[in-house]
Amino acid sequence: MAKSLLLINGPNLNLLGTREPQIYGSTTLADVHTAAQKQTDDLGIKLHTFQSNHEGAIIDRIHEARGNCQFIIINPGGLTHTSVALRDALLGVEIPFIELHVSNVHAREAWRHHSYLSDKAVGVICGLGVFGYTAAIDFVAQKLGASKSAKL
Ligand SMILES: O=C1C[C@@](O)(C(=O)O)C[C@@H](O)[C@@H]1O
């Protein structure tokens, strides 16, 4: 299987860049995708991106990834704190995943401190702003044995 990565952004992440910029910054999701595409091209990794405000659509996309994606990076948005079904989908497809948050959820409201995913994630990145996406991709590249010389 070619080196492939699925980047999922959950509810309200389509508003990134205009949504509470004092918390999430001013970089848009389109900017994140553009940067991620260049980063993965340089690494020879096939990038798939998906954003939805709907739990079931995200679950369906995760199911579709079985057999054709080697890693998932997911910013689950608010589903982080509520969704057993999302946990079950990630466990069900047996694809390793990184949980990512733009903000430091542990410095926010207490109910944001709990995640239904973190204990099953390979790793959790939070509080690095959108650099978290860059860091997560670099980590995945290491795990997949991808290198900058292997341009797509
Ligand atoms: O929608 C989001 C964004 C978030 O996942 C983040 O990227 O910091 C943190 C969540 O608590 C919140 O509901």
The ligand as an ORCA input file, in Angstrom:
! r2SCAN-3c Opt
* xyz 0 1
  O     -14.046     22.410     18.282
  C     -13.145     22.325     19.106
  C     -11.734     22.549     18.695
  C     -10.714     21.717     19.462
  O     -10.739     20.376     18.998
  C      -9.339     22.303     19.154
  O      -8.863     22.089     18.005
  O      -8.764     22.996     20.021
  C     -11.003     21.726     20.944
  C     -12.432     21.261     21.260
  O     -12.668     21.261     22.660
  C     -13.425     22.174     20.573
  O     -14.772     21.729     20.798
*
